[in-house]
Structures are given as structure tokens and as C-alpha cells.
């Protein structure tokens, strides 16, 4: 660690309340987003499953490893989600050489997305409704920047253990 870095970031110390800590605020924002998603779309599909379906809609036939990277999940969690979506009849998994699988939406999976998509923009509008339009744009810009700057480069991923998601 360089002299310019410290082990305790000045913005996060024991002297500030939990409600002001970035990790707590991010977790609360996630809770609000998941709750809004469930209220809008029901509990038959999770936000992560929705992200997988959307990624497959954008790139049919994608393999599971590429899909995992695209939706920012580890490969084990992605395989579990793919198995769940396959069991629901929403995707098909085609075996490729080297034990990889190509994934595609089924007509039923396409119908699920077609039913969901008209409600997505209003759902996010409701989620961000308390913010002024300029604040929404700034919030989303900063959120994208935060995610981008805190996403490890692909070569850094090899050193990180898989972290299964509890919201599969």
C-alpha cells in the first residue's frame, strides 16, 4: 500500500452512522430495487433471471461462460440459473464441444419477456420517481461509473474465487 493510501477511508469510519455507510446504502438500494421488481413482475422470476433472459434475447446462442460475464455472475451461479430457466421451459441449453452449452430463449421465454418489457420502464420510473429528472440522470451516471470502476479486469477475475449469489 502506498503512502497516499490508508487502511481506513476517511468517508467510512466508526464515527459515522450505519445509515451513512456506502455498503449499507447500496444494500438498501438493492432491497428497494428487488422489492419494486417483485411488486411489478411477481415472484415467478427474479431480477437475475430477468437479466439472463434479456442477455439471451440480445445474443441468442451465447455460451454459459460468456453469459456469466455479460450478467456479472460466476459460472456456477449462471449454470444454476440456466438450469432453473430450462426447467421452466424458458430457455434451451444445447451441448457444445468442450462441455460448454449454448443457450437460447424458447418461444415461452420470449413470451415471458414480451409480457414483462412494457412494465420495465414504468417500474424503474417508479423506483426513481422521488428524484428530479436531472438527479435521476446523475444517479444513473454515477452508478454506471461506480460499477465500471469497481469491476475487475478479466485478468483480475482469475484470482477471485467464485462468489455464489443468494438471489438466483
C-alpha positions as a Markdown table, in Angstrom:
| # | Residue | x | y | z |
|---|---|---|---|---|
| 1 | Unk | 0.0 | 0.0 | 0.0 |
| 2 | Unk | 1.4 | 3.4 | -0.9 |
| 3 | Unk | 1.8 | 6.3 | 1.5 |
| 4 | Unk | -1.1 | 8.1 | -0.2 |
| 5 | Unk | -3.5 | 5.2 | 0.6 |
| 6 | Unk | -4.7 | 4.5 | 4.1 |
| 7 | Unk | -6.3 | 1.4 | 5.6 |
| 8 | Unk | -9.3 | 3.4 | 6.7 |
| 9 | Unk | -11.1 | 5.5 | 4.1 |
| 10 | Unk | -11.9 | 8.9 | 5.7 |
| 11 | Unk | -15.6 | 8.6 | 4.4 |
| 12 | Unk | -16.1 | 5.4 | 6.3 |
| 13 | Unk | -15.2 | 5.2 | 10.0 |
| 14 | Unk | -16.7 | 4.1 | 13.2 |
| 15 | Unk | -17.7 | 7.7 | 13.9 |
| 16 | Unk | -20.4 | 7.8 | 11.1 |
| 17 | Unk | -23.8 | 6.1 | 11.4 |
| 18 | Unk | -24.5 | 2.9 | 9.7 |
| 19 | Unk | -27.2 | 4.7 | 7.6 |
| 20 | Unk | -24.4 | 6.8 | 6.0 |
| 21 | Unk | -22.0 | 3.9 | 5.1 |
| 22 | Unk | -21.8 | 3.2 | 1.3 |
| 23 | Unk | -22.2 | -0.6 | 1.7 |
| 24 | Unk | -25.3 | -0.2 | 3.7 |
| 25 | Unk | -26.8 | 2.3 | 1.3 |
| 26 | Unk | -26.0 | 0.1 | -1.7 |
| 27 | Unk | -27.7 | -2.9 | 0.1 |
| 28 | Unk | -30.8 | -0.8 | 0.9 |
| 29 | Unk | -30.9 | 0.4 | -2.8 |
| 30 | Unk | -30.7 | -3.2 | -3.9 |
| 31 | Unk | -33.6 | -4.1 | -1.5 |
| 32 | Unk | -35.7 | -1.3 | -2.9 |
| 33 | Unk | -35.0 | -2.4 | -6.5 |
| 34 | Unk | -35.7 | -6.1 | -5.8 |
| 35 | Unk | -38.9 | -5.2 | -3.9 |
| 36 | Unk | -40.1 | -3.0 | -6.8 |
| 37 | Unk | -39.3 | -5.7 | -9.3 |
| 38 | Unk | -41.3 | -8.3 | -7.3 |
| 39 | Unk | -44.2 | -6.0 | -6.9 |
| 40 | Unk | -44.2 | -5.3 | -10.7 |
| 41 | Unk | -43.4 | -8.8 | -12.0 |
| 42 | Unk | -44.4 | -11.2 | -9.2 |
| 43 | Unk | -42.2 | -13.8 | -7.7 |
| 44 | Unk | -42.1 | -16.3 | -10.5 |
| 45 | Unk | -39.0 | -14.6 | -11.9 |
| 46 | Unk | -36.1 | -12.9 | -10.1 |
| 47 | Unk | -34.2 | -9.8 | -11.3 |
| 48 | Unk | -31.2 | -12.0 | -12.0 |
| 49 | Unk | -33.3 | -14.5 | -14.1 |
| 50 | Unk | -34.7 | -11.5 | -16.0 |
| 51 | Unk | -31.1 | -10.2 | -16.7 |
| 52 | Unk | -30.2 | -13.7 | -18.1 |
| 53 | Unk | -33.3 | -13.7 | -20.3 |
| 54 | Unk | -32.5 | -10.2 | -21.6 |
| 55 | Unk | -28.9 | -11.1 | -22.3 |
| 56 | Unk | -30.1 | -14.2 | -24.3 |
| 57 | Unk | -32.6 | -12.0 | -26.1 |
| 58 | Unk | -29.7 | -9.7 | -27.1 |
| 59 | Unk | -27.3 | -12.5 | -28.1 |
| 60 | Unk | -29.1 | -15.8 | -28.8 |
| 61 | Unk | -26.9 | -18.9 | -28.7 |
| 62 | Unk | -24.4 | -17.4 | -26.2 |
| 63 | Unk | -22.4 | -19.9 | -24.2 |
| 64 | Unk | -22.8 | -20.0 | -20.4 |
| 65 | Unk | -19.3 | -18.7 | -19.7 |
| 66 | Unk | -19.9 | -15.6 | -21.9 |
| 67 | Unk | -23.4 | -15.2 | -20.4 |
| 68 | Unk | -21.9 | -15.3 | -16.9 |
| 69 | Unk | -19.5 | -12.5 | -17.9 |
| 70 | Unk | -22.3 | -10.5 | -19.6 |
| 71 | Unk | -24.5 | -10.5 | -16.5 |
| 72 | Unk | -21.7 | -10.3 | -14.0 |
| 73 | Unk | -22.2 | -13.6 | -12.2 |
| 74 | Unk | -19.9 | -16.5 | -11.5 |
| 75 | Unk | -20.2 | -19.6 | -13.8 |
| 76 | Unk | -21.6 | -21.8 | -11.1 |
| 77 | Unk | -24.5 | -19.4 | -10.3 |
| 78 | Unk | -25.1 | -18.9 | -14.1 |
| 79 | Unk | -25.3 | -22.7 | -14.6 |
| 80 | Unk | -27.8 | -23.0 | -11.7 |
| 81 | Unk | -29.9 | -20.1 | -13.1 |
| 82 | Unk | -29.8 | -21.7 | -16.6 |
| 83 | Unk | -31.0 | -25.0 | -15.2 |
| 84 | Unk | -33.9 | -23.2 | -13.4 |
| 85 | Unk | -34.9 | -21.4 | -16.6 |
| 86 | Unk | -34.6 | -24.6 | -18.6 |
| 87 | Unk | -36.9 | -26.4 | -16.1 |
| 88 | Unk | -39.4 | -23.6 | -16.5 |
| 89 | Unk | -39.3 | -24.1 | -20.3 |
| 90 | Unk | -38.0 | -20.5 | -20.9 |
| 91 | Unk | -34.6 | -21.5 | -22.4 |
| 92 | Unk | -33.0 | -24.4 | -24.1 |
| 93 | Unk | -29.4 | -25.5 | -23.5 |
| 94 | Unk | -27.5 | -27.1 | -26.4 |
| 95 | Unk | -24.4 | -29.0 | -25.6 |
| 96 | Unk | -21.3 | -27.7 | -27.4 |
| 97 | Unk | -17.8 | -29.2 | -27.7 |
| 98 | Unk | -15.7 | -29.0 | -24.5 |
| 99 | Unk | -18.8 | -29.4 | -22.3 |
| 100 | Unk | -20.0 | -25.8 | -23.0 |
| 101 | Unk | -23.6 | -25.0 | -23.6 |
| 102 | Unk | -25.2 | -22.6 | -26.0 |
| 103 | Unk | -28.4 | -21.0 | -24.6 |
| 104 | Unk | -31.4 | -19.8 | -26.4 |
| 105 | Unk | -34.8 | -18.5 | -25.4 |
| 106 | Unk | -37.8 | -20.7 | -26.2 |
| 107 | Unk | -41.0 | -19.3 | -27.6 |
| 108 | Unk | -42.3 | -19.4 | -24.0 |
| 109 | Unk | -39.2 | -17.5 | -22.7 |
| 110 | Unk | -39.8 | -14.9 | -25.5 |
| 111 | Unk | -43.4 | -14.6 | -24.4 |
| 112 | Unk | -42.4 | -14.0 | -20.8 |
| 113 | Unk | -40.1 | -11.2 | -21.9 |
| 114 | Unk | -42.7 | -9.7 | -24.2 |
| 115 | Unk | -45.1 | -9.6 | -21.2 |
| 116 | Unk | -42.5 | -8.1 | -18.9 |
| 117 | Unk | -40.9 | -5.5 | -21.1 |
| 118 | Unk | -43.7 | -3.0 | -21.3 |
| 119 | Unk | -43.7 | -2.8 | -17.5 |
| 120 | Unk | -39.9 | -2.3 | -17.2 |
| 121 | Unk | -39.6 | 1.4 | -17.9 |
| 122 | Unk | -42.6 | 2.3 | -15.7 |
| 123 | Unk | -41.1 | 0.1 | -12.9 |
| 124 | Unk | -37.8 | 1.9 | -13.0 |
| 125 | Unk | -39.6 | 5.2 | -13.3 |
| 126 | Unk | -41.4 | 4.4 | -10.1 |
| 127 | Unk | -38.2 | 3.3 | -8.4 |
| 128 | Unk | -36.5 | 6.6 | -9.2 |
| 129 | Unk | -39.6 | 8.8 | -9.0 |
| 130 | Unk | -38.5 | 10.6 | -5.8 |
| 131 | Unk | -35.6 | 12.1 | -7.7 |
| 132 | Unk | -35.8 | 15.1 | -10.0 |
| 133 | Unk | -35.1 | 14.2 | -13.7 |
| 134 | Unk | -31.6 | 15.7 | -13.5 |
| 135 | Unk | -30.9 | 13.8 | -10.3 |
| 136 | Unk | -32.0 | 10.6 | -11.9 |
| 137 | Unk | -29.6 | 11.1 | -14.8 |
| 138 | Unk | -26.8 | 11.9 | -12.4 |
| 139 | Unk | -27.6 | 9.0 | -10.1 |
| 140 | Unk | -27.6 | 6.5 | -13.1 |
| 141 | Unk | -24.4 | 8.1 | -14.5 |
| 142 | Unk | -22.6 | 7.8 | -11.1 |
| 143 | Unk | -24.0 | 4.2 | -10.6 |
| 144 | Unk | -22.6 | 3.2 | -14.1 |
| 145 | Unk | -19.3 | 4.8 | -13.2 |
| 146 | Unk | -19.1 | 3.1 | -9.8 |
| 147 | Unk | -19.8 | -0.3 | -11.3 |
| 148 | Unk | -17.4 | 0.2 | -14.2 |
| 149 | Unk | -14.6 | 1.4 | -11.9 |
| 150 | Unk | -15.1 | -1.4 | -9.4 |
| 151 | Unk | -15.4 | -4.2 | -11.9 |
| 152 | Unk | -12.1 | -6.2 | -12.1 |
| 153 | Unk | -10.5 | -6.6 | -15.5 |
| 154 | Unk | -10.8 | -10.1 | -16.9 |
| 155 | Unk | -7.3 | -11.0 | -16.0 |
| 156 | Unk | -8.0 | -10.0 | -12.4 |
| 157 | Unk | -11.0 | -12.3 | -12.2 |
| 158 | Unk | -8.8 | -15.4 | -12.3 |
| 159 | Unk | -7.5 | -14.5 | -8.8 |
| 160 | Unk | -11.0 | -14.0 | -7.4 |
| 161 | Unk | -12.9 | -17.1 | -6.0 |
| 162 | Unk | -16.5 | -17.6 | -7.3 |
| 163 | Unk | -19.0 | -15.9 | -5.1 |
| 164 | Unk | -22.4 | -17.6 | -5.5 |
| 165 | Unk | -25.4 | -15.4 | -5.5 |
| 166 | Unk | -28.2 | -15.9 | -3.0 |
| 167 | Unk | -30.7 | -14.4 | -5.3 |
| 168 | Unk | -30.5 | -16.9 | -8.1 |
